[in-house]
């Protein structure tokens, strides 16, 4: 059994408006994402199923171009390979779970988040 504490997981500055903490297990990736108001995650897709939980703030999530406004306590599921993106309506903190784990994040092949 592995045990983690978000207070000790390194914070990575992805770009001027996004931070990320991530834990990779054998079959999942779990992240805490911080986004500042106005940031737009570019449209992208991945093989991983994704579940995003809004902890604080408000975001607009687009899945296959369909918008959903989310606030604290809201959870949204993104199917595998579905094109999606996000706009931060306010400063927000998100928890995201991916299955299988994000191999692209492990290798640093996540340029779409670094813009």
BELVENBEL-V48889 format. One record per helix or strand. SS is the DSSP state (2 for helix, 1 for strand). FROM is the first residue (numbers start at 0). TO is the last residue. Records with the same first field share a line. If there is no record, write none. Layout:
BEGIN
SS->FROM-TO, FROM-TO
END
This chain:
BEGIN
2->5-7, 102-106, 110-112
1->11-14, 17-23, 27-34, 39-43, 48-55, 58-62, 65-69, 74-77, 83-87, 91-98
END
